[in-house]
Amino acid sequence: MRRPCSSGSCASSATYSMPAGGICACGELIVYLTSHTSENPGRHFWRCRNFKTPKDCGFFLWDDEVVVQSSGREGVVDMLRTELEESKKKLDELKMKLEDTKMKLEDTKGKLEESKNKIWKLDCEMLNKNMAFVAILIVVLAWVVSFCFIYGKM
């Protein structure tokens, strides 16, 4: 049995048996990922789910170096099924949140449109009041000018 690798590569050519049930030393399910590094592009590997966290137990294993004992295959398949089901549940939850967010967005758009209409109406009312005030002011000024003109000449 080989020591788990904590870096991106392992120097030893020895094989490592997959942990029983796909659970690493920290008690979490191991995850299956694909490398996107220039040294190992497209190479698949297993690692601790808690990678780069305080709970990281350091488990790392290249998929092509895995030797799964016959009794462990079912555990790995079960682990993968469990992870797939968890992913499907998370996806469904995210879809529901997205739909809820879309509905809230549409509601907010409706409220925004209502607010714009209210502001437009208030602007129109204010303009009408200002025009009425100006009209009254013009009439009063005309009356004052007329009064001064009539009584100023006498």
TIVO-2410 file (N, C-alpha, C; in nm, 3 decimals):
# residues 154
REC num residu      c1      c2      c3 atome chaine
REC   1      M   0.085  -0.118   0.000     N      A
REC   1      M   0.000   0.000   0.000    CA      A
REC   1      M   0.089   0.124   0.000     C      A
REC   2      R   0.053   0.219  -0.083     N      A
REC   2      R   0.133   0.340  -0.098    CA      A
REC   2      R   0.077   0.453  -0.014     C      A
REC   3      R   0.165   0.541   0.029     N      A
REC   3      R   0.124   0.660   0.102    CA      A
REC   3      R   0.047   0.752   0.009     C      A
REC   4      P  -0.067   0.810   0.050     N      A
REC   4      P  -0.141   0.904  -0.036    CA      A
REC   4      P  -0.053   1.022  -0.073     C      A
REC   5      C  -0.069   1.072  -0.191     N      A
REC   5      C   0.009   1.187  -0.238    CA      A
REC   5      C  -0.065   1.315  -0.206     C      A
REC   6      S   0.007   1.414  -0.161     N      A
REC   6      S  -0.058   1.542  -0.135    CA      A
REC   6      S  -0.026   1.642  -0.243     C      A
REC   7      S   0.067   1.608  -0.333     N      A
REC   7      S   0.100   1.700  -0.442    CA      A
REC   7      S   0.034   1.652  -0.570     C      A
REC   8      G   0.066   1.716  -0.681     N      A
REC   8      G   0.005   1.681  -0.809    CA      A
REC   8      G   0.059   1.556  -0.872     C      A
REC   9      S   0.169   1.498  -0.823     N      A
REC   9      S   0.221   1.375  -0.882    CA      A
REC   9      S   0.284   1.289  -0.775     C      A
REC  10      C   0.300   1.160  -0.807     N      A
REC  10      C   0.359   1.066  -0.714    CA      A
REC  10      C   0.477   0.999  -0.783     C      A
REC  11      A   0.588   0.987  -0.712     N      A
REC  11      A   0.707   0.930  -0.772    CA      A
REC  11      A   0.703   0.778  -0.773     C      A
REC  12      S   0.637   0.717  -0.678     N      A
REC  12      S   0.636   0.572  -0.668    CA      A
REC  12      S   0.545   0.511  -0.773     C      A
REC  13      S   0.582   0.391  -0.820     N      A
REC  13      S   0.498   0.323  -0.917    CA      A
REC  13      S   0.412   0.217  -0.850     C      A
REC  14      A   0.418   0.208  -0.717     N      A
REC  14      A   0.337   0.111  -0.645    CA      A
REC  14      A   0.190   0.148  -0.657     C      A
REC  15      T   0.105   0.050  -0.640     N      A
REC  15      T  -0.038   0.076  -0.651    CA      A
REC  15      T  -0.096   0.099  -0.512     C      A
REC  16      Y  -0.209   0.165  -0.512     N      A
REC  16      Y  -0.275   0.199  -0.387    CA      A
REC  16      Y  -0.419   0.153  -0.397     C      A
REC  17      S  -0.467   0.083  -0.297     N      A
REC  17      S  -0.605   0.038  -0.297    CA      A
REC  17      S  -0.696   0.152  -0.259     C      A
REC  18      M  -0.807   0.161  -0.328     N      A
REC  18      M  -0.907   0.264  -0.299    CA      A
REC  18      M  -0.957   0.243  -0.157     C      A
REC  19      P  -0.975   0.348  -0.080     N      A
REC  19      P  -1.025   0.332   0.057    CA      A
REC  19      P  -1.162   0.265   0.057     C      A
REC  20      A  -1.188   0.186   0.157     N      A
REC  20      A  -1.315   0.114   0.166    CA      A
REC  20      A  -1.431   0.211   0.165     C      A
REC  21      G  -1.527   0.185   0.079     N      A
REC  21      G  -1.647   0.268   0.070    CA      A
REC  21      G  -1.622   0.405   0.012     C      A
REC  22      G  -1.499   0.429  -0.037     N      A
REC  22      G  -1.469   0.559  -0.096    CA      A
REC  22      G  -1.463   0.671   0.007     C      A
REC  23      I  -1.424   0.635   0.131     N      A
REC  23      I  -1.417   0.734   0.237    CA      A
REC  23      I  -1.272   0.748   0.280     C      A
REC  24      C  -1.221   0.871   0.281     N      A
REC  24      C  -1.081   0.893   0.316    CA      A
REC  24      C  -1.064   0.905   0.468     C      A
REC  25      A  -0.941   0.928   0.509     N      A
REC  25      A  -0.905   0.928   0.651    CA      A
REC  25      A  -0.983   1.029   0.734     C      A
REC  26      C  -1.026   1.141   0.672     N      A
REC  26      C  -1.098   1.243   0.749    CA      A
REC  26      C  -1.247   1.211   0.761     C      A
REC  27      G  -1.290   1.098   0.700     N      A
REC  27      G  -1.429   1.055   0.712    CA      A
REC  27      G  -1.521   1.107   0.603     C      A
REC  28      E  -1.468   1.180   0.506     N      A
REC  28      E  -1.549   1.234   0.396    CA      A
REC  28      E  -1.538   1.142   0.275     C      A
REC  29      L  -1.637   1.151   0.186     N      A
REC  29      L  -1.629   1.081   0.060    CA      A
REC  29      L  -1.518   1.143  -0.023     C      A
REC  30      I  -1.444   1.059  -0.094     N      A
REC  30      I  -1.343   1.113  -0.184    CA      A
REC  30      I  -1.413   1.158  -0.312     C      A
REC  31      V  -1.353   1.253  -0.383     N      A
REC  31      V  -1.414   1.306  -0.505    CA      A
REC  31      V  -1.327   1.270  -0.625     C      A
REC  32      Y  -1.391   1.255  -0.739     N      A
REC  32      Y  -1.327   1.218  -0.865    CA      A
REC  32      Y  -1.322   1.341  -0.953     C      A
REC  33      L  -1.201   1.381  -0.996     N      A
REC  33      L  -1.184   1.504  -1.071    CA      A
REC  33      L  -1.091   1.482  -1.191     C      A
REC  34      T  -1.081   1.583  -1.274     N      A
REC  34      T  -0.993   1.578  -1.390    CA      A
REC  34      T  -0.890   1.690  -1.378     C      A
REC  35      S  -0.764   1.654  -1.402     N      A
REC  35      S  -0.657   1.752  -1.396    CA      A
REC  35      S  -0.661   1.843  -1.518     C      A
REC  36      H  -0.636   1.971  -1.495     N      A
REC  36      H  -0.628   2.068  -1.603    CA      A
REC  36      H  -0.491   2.137  -1.603     C      A
REC  37      T  -0.392   2.069  -1.543     N      A
REC  37      T  -0.258   2.126  -1.540    CA      A
REC  37      T  -0.184   2.093  -1.669     C      A
REC  38      S  -0.078   2.165  -1.698     N      A
REC  38      S   0.000   2.137  -1.819    CA      A
REC  38      S   0.078   2.007  -1.803     C      A
REC  39      E   0.111   1.968  -1.680     N      A
REC  39      E   0.185   1.843  -1.657    CA      A
REC  39      E   0.097   1.719  -1.674     C      A
REC  40      N  -0.031   1.730  -1.639     N      A
REC  40      N  -0.122   1.614  -1.642    CA      A
REC  40      N  -0.258   1.651  -1.702     C      A
REC  41      P  -0.261   1.705  -1.822     N      A
REC  41      P  -0.390   1.748  -1.877    CA      A
REC  41      P  -0.485   1.630  -1.903     C      A
REC  42      G  -0.606   1.644  -1.853     N      A
REC  42      G  -0.709   1.543  -1.876    CA      A
REC  42      G  -0.694   1.418  -1.793     C      A
REC  43      R  -0.595   1.412  -1.708     N      A
REC  43      R  -0.573   1.293  -1.625    CA      A
REC  43      R  -0.669   1.297  -1.506     C      A
REC  44      H  -0.734   1.185  -1.480     N      A
REC  44      H  -0.835   1.176  -1.373    CA      A
REC  44      H  -0.769   1.137  -1.241     C      A
REC  45      F  -0.825   1.188  -1.132     N      A
REC  45      F  -0.770   1.156  -1.000    CA      A
REC  45      F  -0.879   1.160  -0.895     C      A
REC  46      W  -0.845   1.104  -0.780     N      A
REC  46      W  -0.930   1.104  -0.661    CA      A
REC  46      W  -0.860   1.189  -0.556     C      A
REC  47      R  -0.936   1.262  -0.478     N      A
REC  47      R  -0.874   1.338  -0.370    CA      A
REC  47      R  -0.977   1.361  -0.258     C      A
REC  48      C  -0.924   1.404  -0.147     N      A
REC  48      C  -1.007   1.435  -0.030    CA      A
REC  48      C  -1.102   1.550  -0.065     C      A
REC  49      R  -1.225   1.537  -0.023     N      A
REC  49      R  -1.323   1.641  -0.047    CA      A
REC  49      R  -1.287   1.771   0.026     C      A
REC  50      N  -1.210   1.756   0.132     N      A
REC  50      N  -1.171   1.873   0.214    CA      A
REC  50      N  -1.040   1.934   0.168     C      A
REC  51      F  -1.003   1.918   0.042     N      A
REC  51      F  -0.878   1.968  -0.012    CA      A
REC  51      F  -0.861   2.117   0.018     C      A
REC  52      K  -0.743   2.153   0.067     N      A
REC  52      K  -0.707   2.292   0.100    CA      A
REC  52      K  -0.800   2.354   0.205     C      A
REC  53      T  -0.851   2.271   0.294     N      A
REC  53      T  -0.926   2.321   0.409    CA      A
REC  53      T  -0.856   2.268   0.534     C      A
REC  54      P  -0.892   2.318   0.650     N      A
REC  54      P  -0.828   2.266   0.773    CA      A
REC  54      P  -0.853   2.117   0.794     C      A
REC  55      K  -0.959   2.060   0.736     N      A
REC  55      K  -0.991   1.918   0.755    CA      A
REC  55      K  -0.923   1.828   0.652     C      A
REC  56      D  -0.845   1.883   0.559     N      A
REC  56      D  -0.781   1.806   0.452    CA      A
REC  56      D  -0.690   1.699   0.511     C      A
REC  57      C  -0.718   1.572   0.478     N      A
REC  57      C  -0.635   1.463   0.530    CA      A
REC  57      C  -0.521   1.431   0.434     C      A
REC  58      G  -0.516   1.496   0.317     N      A
REC  58      G  -0.405   1.478   0.224    CA      A
REC  58      G  -0.424   1.366   0.125     C      A
REC  59      F  -0.541   1.300   0.126     N      A
REC  59      F  -0.559   1.188   0.032    CA      A
REC  59      F  -0.560   1.240  -0.112     C      A
REC  60      F  -0.478   1.175  -0.197     N      A
REC  60      F  -0.472   1.205  -0.340    CA      A
REC  60      F  -0.429   1.078  -0.411     C      A
REC  61      L  -0.496   1.046  -0.523     N      A
REC  61      L  -0.463   0.924  -0.595    CA      A
REC  61      L  -0.500   0.941  -0.742     C      A
REC  62      W  -0.402   0.919  -0.831     N      A
REC  62      W  -0.432   0.922  -0.974    CA      A
REC  62      W  -0.519   0.802  -1.006     C      A
REC  63      D  -0.621   0.823  -1.089     N      A
REC  63      D  -0.716   0.716  -1.123    CA      A
REC  63      D  -0.647   0.599  -1.192     C      A
REC  64      D  -0.547   0.628  -1.276     N      A
REC  64      D  -0.482   0.518  -1.348    CA      A
REC  64      D  -0.387   0.437  -1.261     C      A
REC  65      E  -0.371   0.477  -1.135     N      A
REC  65      E  -0.288   0.403  -1.041    CA      A
REC  65      E  -0.372   0.327  -0.939     C      A
REC  66      V  -0.503   0.333  -0.952     N      A
REC  66      V  -0.593   0.271  -0.856    CA      A
REC  66      V  -0.605   0.121  -0.883     C      A
REC  67      V  -0.595   0.045  -0.778     N      A
REC  67      V  -0.627  -0.097  -0.786    CA      A
REC  67      V  -0.743  -0.117  -0.690     C      A
REC  68      V  -0.858  -0.145  -0.745     N      A
REC  68      V  -0.976  -0.165  -0.662    CA      A
REC  68      V  -0.992  -0.314  -0.640     C      A
REC  69      Q  -0.988  -0.352  -0.516     N      A
REC  69      Q  -1.007  -0.493  -0.484    CA      A
REC  69      Q  -1.152  -0.528  -0.511     C      A
REC  70      S  -1.177  -0.654  -0.543     N      A
REC  70      S  -1.311  -0.695  -0.582    CA      A
REC  70      S  -1.415  -0.659  -0.477     C      A
REC  71      S  -1.379  -0.667  -0.350     N      A
REC  71      S  -1.476  -0.632  -0.246    CA      A
REC  71      S  -1.499  -0.481  -0.238     C      A
REC  72      G  -1.406  -0.400  -0.290     N      A
REC  72      G  -1.418  -0.256  -0.282    CA      A
REC  72      G  -1.490  -0.193  -0.400     C      A
REC  73      R  -1.505  -0.264  -0.509     N      A
REC  73      R  -1.569  -0.206  -0.628    CA      A
REC  73      R  -1.711  -0.159  -0.600     C      A
REC  74      E  -1.785  -0.243  -0.529     N      A
REC  74      E  -1.923  -0.206  -0.499    CA      A
REC  74      E  -1.928  -0.079  -0.415     C      A
REC  75      G  -1.832  -0.066  -0.324     N      A
REC  75      G  -1.826   0.055  -0.241    CA      A
REC  75      G  -1.800   0.179  -0.324     C      A
REC  76      V  -1.711   0.167  -0.422     N      A
REC  76      V  -1.682   0.281  -0.508    CA      A
REC  76      V  -1.803   0.315  -0.594     C      A
REC  77      V  -1.867   0.212  -0.648     N      A
REC  77      V  -1.988   0.235  -0.729    CA      A
REC  77      V  -2.096   0.299  -0.643     C      A
REC  78      D  -2.114   0.248  -0.523     N      A
REC  78      D  -2.213   0.307  -0.432    CA      A
REC  78      D  -2.178   0.451  -0.399     C      A
REC  79      M  -2.049   0.477  -0.376     N      A
REC  79      M  -2.006   0.612  -0.345    CA      A
REC  79      M  -2.035   0.705  -0.462     C      A
REC  80      L  -2.004   0.659  -0.584     N      A
REC  80      L  -2.031   0.741  -0.702    CA      A
REC  80      L  -2.180   0.764  -0.721     C      A
REC  81      R  -2.259   0.661  -0.697     N      A
REC  81      R  -2.405   0.678  -0.707    CA      A
REC  81      R  -2.454   0.781  -0.606     C      A
REC  82      T  -2.403   0.770  -0.484     N      A
REC  82      T  -2.442   0.864  -0.379    CA      A
REC  82      T  -2.403   1.006  -0.418     C      A
REC  83      E  -2.281   1.023  -0.468     N      A
REC  83      E  -2.237   1.156  -0.509    CA      A
REC  83      E  -2.320   1.209  -0.624     C      A
REC  84      L  -2.355   1.121  -0.719     N      A
REC  84      L  -2.440   1.161  -0.831    CA      A
REC  84      L  -2.577   1.205  -0.781     C      A
REC  85      E  -2.635   1.131  -0.690     N      A
REC  85      E  -2.766   1.168  -0.635    CA      A
REC  85      E  -2.760   1.301  -0.560     C      A
REC  86      E  -2.652   1.320  -0.484     N      A
REC  86      E  -2.634   1.448  -0.414    CA      A
REC  86      E  -2.624   1.563  -0.514     C      A
REC  87      S  -2.550   1.539  -0.621     N      A
REC  87      S  -2.535   1.642  -0.723    CA      A
REC  87      S  -2.668   1.672  -0.790     C      A
REC  88      K  -2.746   1.568  -0.817     N      A
REC  88      K  -2.879   1.589  -0.877    CA      A
REC  88      K  -2.969   1.669  -0.784     C      A
REC  89      K  -2.965   1.638  -0.655     N      A
REC  89      K  -3.046   1.712  -0.558    CA      A
REC  89      K  -3.004   1.859  -0.553     C      A
REC  90      K  -2.872   1.882  -0.551     N      A
REC  90      K  -2.823   2.020  -0.549    CA      A
REC  90      K  -2.864   2.094  -0.675     C      A
REC  91      L  -2.857   2.023  -0.789     N      A
REC  91      L  -2.899   2.085  -0.916    CA      A
REC  91      L  -3.047   2.120  -0.912     C      A
REC  92      D  -3.130   2.029  -0.861     N      A
REC  92      D  -3.273   2.058  -0.850    CA      A
REC  92      D  -3.299   2.176  -0.758     C      A
REC  93      E  -3.225   2.183  -0.646     N      A
REC  93      E  -3.240   2.297  -0.555    CA      A
REC  93      E  -3.201   2.427  -0.624     C      A
REC  94      L  -3.091   2.423  -0.698     N      A
REC  94      L  -3.048   2.544  -0.770    CA      A
REC  94      L  -3.149   2.584  -0.876     C      A
REC  95      K  -3.209   2.486  -0.944     N      A
REC  95      K  -3.312   2.517  -1.043    CA      A
REC  95      K  -3.432   2.585  -0.977     C      A
REC  96      M  -3.470   2.533  -0.860     N      A
REC  96      M  -3.583   2.594  -0.788    CA      A
REC  96      M  -3.549   2.736  -0.745     C      A
REC  97      K  -3.427   2.757  -0.696     N      A
REC  97      K  -3.385   2.892  -0.655    CA      A
REC  97      K  -3.383   2.985  -0.775     C      A
REC  98      L  -3.339   2.935  -0.890     N      A
REC  98      L  -3.336   3.015  -1.011    CA      A
REC  98      L  -3.477   3.056  -1.051     C      A
REC  99      E  -3.570   2.964  -1.049     N      A
REC  99      E  -3.709   2.996  -1.083    CA      A
REC  99      E  -3.767   3.097  -0.985     C      A
REC 100      D  -3.737   3.078  -0.856     N      A
REC 100      D  -3.784   3.173  -0.755    CA      A
REC 100      D  -3.725   3.312  -0.780     C      A
REC 101      T  -3.598   3.317  -0.813     N      A
REC 101      T  -3.532   3.444  -0.841    CA      A
REC 101      T  -3.592   3.509  -0.965     C      A
REC 102      K  -3.623   3.429  -1.067     N      A
REC 102      K  -3.686   3.483  -1.188    CA      A
REC 102      K  -3.822   3.543  -1.155     C      A
REC 103      M  -3.900   3.474  -1.071     N      A
REC 103      M  -4.032   3.526  -1.033    CA      A
REC 103      M  -4.017   3.656  -0.954     C      A
REC 104      K  -3.920   3.661  -0.863     N      A
REC 104      K  -3.897   3.782  -0.786    CA      A
REC 104      K  -3.853   3.896  -0.877     C      A
REC 105      L  -3.772   3.865  -0.976     N      A
REC 105      L  -3.728   3.967  -1.071    CA      A
REC 105      L  -3.846   4.022  -1.150     C      A
REC 106      E  -3.934   3.936  -1.197     N      A
REC 106      E  -4.052   3.981  -1.270    CA      A
REC 106      E  -4.142   4.066  -1.181     C      A
REC 107      D  -4.158   4.025  -1.054     N      A
REC 107      D  -4.237   4.103  -0.959    CA      A
REC 107      D  -4.174   4.241  -0.938     C      A
REC 108      T  -4.044   4.243  -0.924     N      A
REC 108      T  -3.973   4.370  -0.905    CA      A
REC 108      T  -3.987   4.459  -1.028     C      A
REC 109      K  -3.980   4.400  -1.147     N      A
REC 109      K  -3.999   4.477  -1.270    CA      A
REC 109      K  -4.138   4.539  -1.273     C      A
REC 110      G  -4.240   4.462  -1.232     N      A
REC 110      G  -4.376   4.515  -1.227    CA      A
REC 110      G  -4.388   4.630  -1.129     C      A
REC 111      K  -4.327   4.616  -1.012     N      A
REC 111      K  -4.331   4.722  -0.913    CA      A
REC 111      K  -4.257   4.846  -0.962     C      A
REC 112      L  -4.146   4.825  -1.032     N      A
REC 112      L  -4.071   4.937  -1.088    CA      A
REC 112      L  -4.155   5.011  -1.191     C      A
REC 113      E  -4.225   4.939  -1.274     N      A
REC 113      E  -4.311   5.001  -1.376    CA      A
REC 113      E  -4.424   5.080  -1.309     C      A
REC 114      E  -4.483   5.022  -1.202     N      A
REC 114      E  -4.587   5.094  -1.128    CA      A
REC 114      E  -4.530   5.223  -1.068     C      A
REC 115      S  -4.411   5.214  -1.013     N      A
REC 115      S  -4.348   5.334  -0.953    CA      A
REC 115      S  -4.321   5.439  -1.059     C      A
REC 116      K  -4.275   5.398  -1.176     N      A
REC 116      K  -4.252   5.493  -1.284    CA      A
REC 116      K  -4.382   5.563  -1.323     C      A
REC 117      N  -4.490   5.487  -1.331     N      A
REC 117      N  -4.620   5.546  -1.366    CA      A
REC 117      N  -4.667   5.644  -1.258     C      A
REC 118      K  -4.646   5.610  -1.132     N      A
REC 118      K  -4.684   5.700  -1.024    CA      A
REC 118      K  -4.603   5.829  -1.030     C      A
REC 119      I  -4.474   5.815  -1.055     N      A
REC 119      I  -4.388   5.934  -1.066    CA      A
REC 119      I  -4.433   6.020  -1.183     C      A
REC 120      W  -4.465   5.958  -1.295     N      A
REC 120      W  -4.512   6.031  -1.413    CA      A
REC 120      W  -4.639   6.108  -1.380     C      A
REC 121      K  -4.733   6.042  -1.310     N      A
REC 121      K  -4.857   6.109  -1.273    CA      A
REC 121      K  -4.830   6.226  -1.178     C      A
REC 122      L  -4.742   6.205  -1.080     N      A
REC 122      L  -4.708   6.313  -0.987    CA      A
REC 122      L  -4.641   6.430  -1.060     C      A
REC 123      D  -4.554   6.398  -1.156     N      A
REC 123      D  -4.491   6.504  -1.235    CA      A
REC 123      D  -4.595   6.583  -1.313     C      A
REC 124      C  -4.691   6.512  -1.371     N      A
REC 124      C  -4.797   6.580  -1.446    CA      A
REC 124      C  -4.882   6.667  -1.355     C      A
REC 125      E  -4.916   6.614  -1.237     N      A
REC 125      E  -4.995   6.692  -1.142    CA      A
REC 125      E  -4.919   6.817  -1.098     C      A
REC 126      M  -4.790   6.800  -1.071     N      A
REC 126      M  -4.709   6.914  -1.028    CA      A
REC 126      M  -4.700   7.017  -1.140     C      A
REC 127      L  -4.684   6.973  -1.263     N      A
REC 127      L  -4.678   7.064  -1.376    CA      A
REC 127      L  -4.809   7.139  -1.390     C      A
REC 128      N  -4.921   7.069  -1.376     N      A
REC 128      N  -5.052   7.134  -1.385    CA      A
REC 128      N  -5.070   7.237  -1.273     C      A
REC 129      K  -5.026   7.206  -1.153     N      A
REC 129      K  -5.037   7.301  -1.042    CA      A
REC 129      K  -4.948   7.423  -1.068     C      A
REC 130      N  -4.828   7.398  -1.118     N      A
REC 130      N  -4.739   7.510  -1.149    CA      A
REC 130      N  -4.796   7.597  -1.259     C      A
REC 131      M  -4.855   7.535  -1.361     N      A
REC 131      M  -4.916   7.613  -1.470    CA      A
REC 131      M  -5.034   7.694  -1.417     C      A
REC 132      A  -5.114   7.635  -1.328     N      A
REC 132      A  -5.227   7.708  -1.269    CA      A
REC 132      A  -5.176   7.825  -1.186     C      A
REC 133      F  -5.070   7.804  -1.110     N      A
REC 133      F  -5.013   7.912  -1.031    CA      A
REC 133      F  -4.962   8.025  -1.121     C      A
REC 134      V  -4.892   7.988  -1.229     N      A
REC 134      V  -4.841   8.089  -1.322    CA      A
REC 134      V  -4.957   8.165  -1.386     C      A
REC 135      A  -5.063   8.094  -1.423     N      A
REC 135      A  -5.180   8.160  -1.485    CA      A
REC 135      A  -5.242   8.259  -1.387     C      A
REC 136      I  -5.256   8.218  -1.262     N      A
REC 136      I  -5.313   8.308  -1.160    CA      A
REC 136      I  -5.221   8.428  -1.140     C      A
REC 137      L  -5.092   8.403  -1.135     N      A
REC 137      L  -4.995   8.511  -1.118    CA      A
REC 137      L  -5.004   8.611  -1.234     C      A
REC 138      I  -5.019   8.560  -1.355     N      A
REC 138      I  -5.032   8.649  -1.472    CA      A
REC 138      I  -5.158   8.734  -1.462     C      A
REC 139      V  -5.269   8.672  -1.421     N      A
REC 139      V  -5.395   8.745  -1.408    CA      A
REC 139      V  -5.380   8.853  -1.301     C      A
REC 140      V  -5.318   8.819  -1.188     N      A
REC 140      V  -5.302   8.917  -1.080    CA      A
REC 140      V  -5.211   9.031  -1.127     C      A
REC 141      L  -5.101   8.998  -1.193     N      A
REC 141      L  -5.012   9.103  -1.243    CA      A
REC 141      L  -5.082   9.191  -1.346     C      A
REC 142      A  -5.159   9.130  -1.432     N      A
REC 142      A  -5.234   9.207  -1.532    CA      A
REC 142      A  -5.333   9.300  -1.462     C      A
REC 143      W  -5.398   9.250  -1.360     N      A
REC 143      W  -5.493   9.332  -1.285    CA      A
REC 143      W  -5.420   9.447  -1.217     C      A
REC 144      V  -5.303   9.421  -1.156     N      A
REC 144      V  -5.227   9.526  -1.087    CA      A
REC 144      V  -5.180   9.630  -1.188     C      A
REC 145      V  -5.129   9.586  -1.302     N      A
REC 145      V  -5.083   9.680  -1.405    CA      A
REC 145      V  -5.200   9.764  -1.455     C      A
REC 146      S  -5.313   9.698  -1.479     N      A
REC 146      S  -5.431   9.771  -1.525    CA      A
REC 146      S  -5.476   9.872  -1.420     C      A
REC 147      F  -5.478   9.831  -1.296     N      A
REC 147      F  -5.520   9.919  -1.188    CA      A
REC 147      F  -5.427  10.041  -1.181     C      A
REC 148      C  -5.296  10.016  -1.187     N      A
REC 148      C  -5.199  10.125  -1.183    CA      A
REC 148      C  -5.215  10.216  -1.305     C      A
REC 149      F  -5.239  10.159  -1.417     N      A
REC 149      F  -5.253  10.236  -1.539    CA      A
REC 149      F  -5.378  10.325  -1.534     C      A
REC 150      I  -5.488  10.264  -1.487     N      A
REC 150      I  -5.613  10.340  -1.482    CA      A
REC 150      I  -5.605  10.449  -1.375     C      A
REC 151      Y  -5.566  10.414  -1.255     N      A
REC 151      Y  -5.566  10.511  -1.147    CA      A
REC 151      Y  -5.442  10.598  -1.147     C      A
REC 152      G  -5.337  10.556  -1.215     N      A
REC 152      G  -5.219  10.638  -1.222    CA      A
REC 152      G  -5.238  10.759  -1.311     C      A
REC 153      K  -5.325  10.758  -1.411     N      A
REC 153      K  -5.348  10.867  -1.501    CA      A
REC 153      K  -5.449  10.967  -1.446     C      A
REC 154      M  -5.519  10.935  -1.352     N      A
REC 154      M  -5.623  11.025  -1.306    CA      A
REC 154      M  -5.575  11.126  -1.215     C      A
***
